[in-house]
């Protein structure tokens, strides 16, 4: 079956040419399904695995539908986090700049006065976080009366972050005839409730609860005691040796601790905090993309929606809060058909969480054991442990159970290895010969012999050793013989 082209599903030639400049020549399945519906003006509710090209699935129709001659806001995209919003802005500028389209990001944490000044330049596409967009609408600085399309990217996450009220007010501020698009890797009850209330006969795309993660992903977990988790993280990173990796930490208070320990171990790392200011977060992500450090330690909120190219490994330092969070963590790797690996570190008591995720998501989530520089599955690890247990103590398992033999002397006689001691004329054992100049053997050195009585000079030397560093008057007293 021949794969459809972008031109065949309605994308105009200039955008097709721009896509090909970045090596994108054919649409992904979610793009192939979504783009024609959006170009027809339909409301769309799309669920698709993270990393399958959802951003371009809605962005290309939006860019194509903007009239460059009209200096007014025509399209609005809402994203749950600052990083995702700015990422969408970069994509929109990349593919829309040649058309002369004005794109603007409105995110919290940035100076609102400066944003108000830039709105006077009449952007045609705005990408923002719900809180800041709602604030500017309330101040009457962001006009919604000519907005023809509103897109909610990562819709579920916006509701989880407490933005349900803000999103509803933003949608209600636009005309009822506007087009509404909601996309997410998972579709929860709040998303479906908003869709039922605000959408007009929506088309559902990619709703397949049996396939929640990309097919190129592998899912593993390893077991470690709580106190050994950092060491286990070190072993994982050393073994797989990725060009870059993201480590998810549940407790934001220990993100800095994990970061500092990784740096101490020689694994360059930096932290991404959800409450950090815009400049700091942007700087950290830019350095990560440029390869200035290898490991990004972050919370779910900070790393939600990040699209990092060539990210082969994601590690959960703690198990995800639920199956939905697991999907979004794992979705940072294995994007756009590439292969990726998601590894979770759990304690023995947390293994049931992995079984639960595997059941809910319909994925193979298997235990792995790091042993002897190798990653083994459960069966191979049990066999290796059994072999080690069966080997005699002190034996080298790789060499079998044979104990090393002493080297045989010429003629093969064991007597040459352990020669018998000579006997004296009286029938007793004669002392072994000494090397020339060697001190005579004391009788007390023989087993069972009574210890020799210490002479006065022996006692003086011992006392001098014990009194080393003593005050001068005590040393003088010892020299006179008072202490002997």
N, C-alpha and C positions, 0 to 999 in steps of 0.2 A: 504494500500500500504506500503510495507516494505521499510524503509529508507536505502539508499546505505551506504556502509562502505568505509573508506579510502582505504582499500586494493582493493575493487572492482573498484575504479576509478583510480587505478594505483600507489598509494603511496606504497613505499617499507616497508617491515616489521619493520625494525629498527626505521623508522620515525613514523610508526603507534604505536609502543610500547612507543616511547618518547611522543607522543601526549596523550596516555592514562595515562601516569604518571601525567599529568596536567589536567586530567578529561575530555579530549576531545576525544570522542569515535565515533562520527558520523559527517560527513561534513554538513555545512550549505548549503542552496540552491545555493548561489553564488559560493561556493567552489565546489559543485558537478558539476556545469556547466563549470566552468573555468579550473579546474585542468586537465581534459582529453585533452582539447584543447591546453593548454600550453605544456603538455608532448608530444603532436604531433608536436610541433614546430610552431603552428599557431600564427599569430599576433592577438591580442585581444583588443577590445575596450569595457570596462565593466563599466556600470553604476549601482550602487547598493546603497541602503540606508546605511548611515553611521552606523557602529556598527554591520554589518552583517557578518564580517569575511573576508573582502577583503584582509587583510594583509597575512593571511595564504593561501588564494586562489592563490596568486602568489609566496609566499615565499617557500612553500613546493616543487613545481616543480623546482624552482631555486636551492634549496639545493640538491635536488636529481640529478640535471643535472651537478653539479660541480664535476670535477675530482680532488680528493685530491692529486694525484701524480704530477699534473702540477702546478708549482709554478709561476703562472701568473694570472692576472686579467681576470676572465671569465664572471662575471655577474655584472651589475651596476643597482642600484636603486636610483632614484632621488626623493627627498621629498621637499616640499615648506618651511618647517621651521626646525630649529635646533631640537626642541623637538620631532617632528615626526620622523626625521632621526634617532635620538638616540634611540627612542622607537623601531624602526625597527631593529636597531643593536642588542638591547637586545633580541628581539624575534629570530633573526637569530642565535645568540650565544646559546640561550636556546635549540633550536632544532637541531643545526648543530655541536655543540661542540664535541659530541661523535664520529663524523665522522672525526675529526681532521681538520675541515675547518677553514680557517683564515678569519675573518670578520673585516672590518675597517670602521669607520665613518669619513667622511670629511665634516666638517661644518664651516661656517664663524664664526668669533669670537674666534676661537682657533688659537694657534700659528702655522703658516704655516711651519716654519722650522722644528718643531717637527713632523708635518704630513709628510713632505718630508722624514725625517729619518725613520719613520714607514713604508713608502711605500717600503723601501728597504727590508722589511721582506716578500714582495710578497703576499699581501692579494688576495684571490680568489674572494671575494665578497666585493664590496665597496658600502656603502650607504652614500649619501651626498646631500648637497644643491647645486642648479645649479651654483651659483656664485663661490663658492670655487672649485667645480669640474672643471668648465671651466677654472679657473685660473691655476690650476695644469696641465691641458691638454696643455694650452698655454706655460707653463714653461717646457714642455716635461718631466714632472715627473710622469704623469699618462698615461700609454700606453693603447690605445683603440683598437689596431689592432687584439686582440684575444677575444674581448668581443662578446659573442654570443647572449646575451639577455640584453635589456635595459627596465627597468620598470619605468613609470612615475606615482607615487602615488599622489593622489589629484591634478590631472593635471590642472584643472581649476584654482585652487588657485595659482599655479606657474605662470600662465599667468596674473592673477590679480595683483600679486606682481611685475610685470614688468620683469619676467624671460623668456618671449617668445623667445627673441633673444638668450639667453644663452642656452636654451633647444635645439633650432634648431641647434646651432653649435655643441653641445655635440652629438646629434644624427647623424649629418653629419660626425663627426670624426670617427665613427665606420664603419665597413664593411657594404655594402648594403645588405648582406645576413643575417645580424643579425635579431633577433626576437624583435619586439617592442610591449610593453604592456602598455596600458593607462587605469587607473582606477580612478574613482571619484564618489562622490555622485551625482554630476550634470555634464552634458557634454555641455559646451558652444560652441559658433561658432569657437573660436580659437582652441579649442581641436579637433573639428571635421575637421577643415581645415588642421591641422597638420596630423591627421589620414589619410585624403584623399591624402595628398602629400607624406607621408613617409611610410605608411603601405601597405602591400601586401595582398589584399583580406582579410581584417580583419573580424574576427567573432565578432558579437555584442552580449553582454551578459547583461541581466537585463534591457534593455531599455524599461522602462514602465513609461511614464510621469504621469500616474495616481496614482502611488505609489512612492512618493518621500521620505517618512519618515517611520521608523520602525512601525510595526502594534501595538507594545506594548506601544507606546507613547501616553500620553494625552497632549493636547495643550490648555492652558488657558491664559487669560489676565485679568488684574485688572486695574482700572482707579484711578489715583491719580493726584492731582495738582503737578506742578513741585517742589514746595517747600516742599511737603510732601512725595517725593519719597523715601527718606532714611527711613522714618518712616514706609512706606508701605513695603519696603524691610525687615525691622526688623520684622514686623508682619507676613510676609510670612515665613521667616526662623523660627520664634518662633512657628508658627502653625504647619508646616510640620515637623519641628525638624529633618532634615536629618543628617545622620552620616557625610556626606560631601556634598558640593554643589559648583557649579561654577556660579559666577555672571559676566555677560558680560557687559562692559561699552563701549559706542561708543567713547567718548572723553577721550583720554589717559591722559589729564591734570587733570582729576578729579578722576582717579583711586585711587591715594593715599588718596584723601579726603574721598572717600567711604570706603576704607580700615580702615582709622583711626576712622571714626564714628562707624563702626561695632565693632571694638575693644573696643571703649568707652562704647558701649551698652552691652558689655559682650559676643559678638559673635566673637570668635577668627578667625582672617582673616589675609591673606597675599596677596600681589600684585604680578602679573606676567607681566612684561613689555616686549614689543617686542624688545626694544633696549638695554635691560640688557645684560651683558656679560654671556658667557656660564656657568661659575661656579655658578653665582648667580641664574640663571634660573634653573639649575640642582638641586641646593640646595633647592629652593622653592618647586619644584615638588616632590623631595624626601620626604620632610617634610609633604607635603599634602598627599602623598600616605601612609605615616606612621601614619597619623592621628594626627599630632602635632598641626594642626589647622583645623577648619571645613569649612571655606569659602575661596575659591580662587577667587580673583577679577582680571579680565584679559580683554584684548582686543581680538578681533577676531583673529588677527595675532598670538598673543602669545599662544592662546589655540587651534589653528587649528590642528586637527588630534590627539589630546590627547586621550589616552585610559586609563581612570581611572576606576579601578574595583569598583563595588558597589557605583556608583554615581547615586543616585535616583532623584536628582533635579538640574535643570538648570534654572537660572533666568536671564532674559534680563532686566537690569536696564533701558536701552533705547531699543526701537524697532530695530530689525536688519535692515541693510541698504537695503536689498532686500530679495527676497524669497530664493535665494541660500545661503546667509549668515544665514538665519533662519534655513535652513536644517542642516547646519554644527553645529550651536549652539545646536539645539535640539538633534542632533546625538551624543552628548557627553554622554547622558543618554539613557536608554532603549536598551543597546547593547547586542547582541547575544541572543535575545529572552527574555531578562529581561524587566520588566515594568519600566517606567520612566515618569517624569513629566517636562514639559517646561512651565514656567510662564513668561509672558512679562508685564512690567509695562508701561502703556501709559497714556498720558493726554487725556482729552475729545476730543481734536482736532486731536488726532492721532489714534482714533479707526478705521478710514477708512483703515489704513495700515493693521490692523488685518483682516479685511474683504477681502482685496486684497490678502494677503498671503493665506488665506483659499481657495479662488477661484483658485489661481494659482497652489497650491500644492494639491488641492483636499482633504483637511483635515478638521476636525471639530475643529475650533478655537473659543472657547466660552468665554464670559465674566463671571467672578466670582466676588462675593462681600464678603469681610470679615466683618462679623457683629456678635457681641455677642459671639466671640470665635468660630464661625462656618464659613465655606466656603459655600456660597449659590450661586445657579445659578440665572440667571436674573429674572425668574418668582418668585422664592422663595424670592428673595430680595425685589421685588415689593410688594408681599403680606405682608412681615414683616414691610415694611415702611408704608403700608396702615393701618395695625393694630395699629402701634404706633401713626399715625396721628389721628385715630378715638378715641383713648383713651383720657379721660378728663385730663386736665393739672394737674400735680402733682400725678396722679394715677399711680399705679404700673401695667404695662401692663400684667405682669404674674399673677397678682391677680384679674384681671377683673376691671370693672369700679366702683365697690362699694367702697365708702369712709369708712375708719375705724371709728367705733363708739366709743364714750367714754364708759369706763366700767361702768356698772350699779351698784348702791349701793344696799345693802340689802333691799329687799322690792320693788325694781324696780323703786323707785321714782327718778325722775330727780332732785328734790329739794335737795336730799342728795349729788348730785354731785356739784351743784351750789346753796348752801343754801342762802336764802334771808338775807339781812343785817337787823340788829335790828334798830328800830326807837326810837327816844328820846321821852320824855313825851310831848315835845312841838310839836310833829308831824314830826320833822326833822329826818334826818338819823343820827343815833348815830355812833361815830367813832368805828372802829373795835378794839377789844382788842389786846393789845400788849403783847409780851413775857416779862417776868420779866427782868428788867435791860435794856430794849430796850430804845433808845433815843426817846424823844417825837417827834411826827410828826409835822413838821413845817406847818403853814397855807399855805405857798407859794407852798407847794407840791400839794395842791388841785387844780384841774383844774379851771381856771378862777380867781383864787385868785391873788391879787397884790403881786409882789415880795417883800420880806422883805428887809428893809433898812439895809445895812451893818453897823456893829458897828466899832468903832475905831480899836479894836483888830482884827476884820476880815480884815480890810484894811491893817493893819500892816503885818498880816500873808501872805496876797496875794502879797504885795509888796516884802516881804522877798523871797517868791517863785520866783517872776519874776526876782529879782536881784541876784539869786543864781549864784555864780561864778563871781560876779561883783568885781571891785577893792576895796581894803580895805577902801580907803577914802570915797567911795560912801556908803559902808555898815555903816560906822560910822555916816555919815550924816543922813542915814535912822533911825538909832537908836536914834538920837537926836530929831527925829520927823519932820526934815525939809522936808522929802519927803512924809509925810502923809497928 
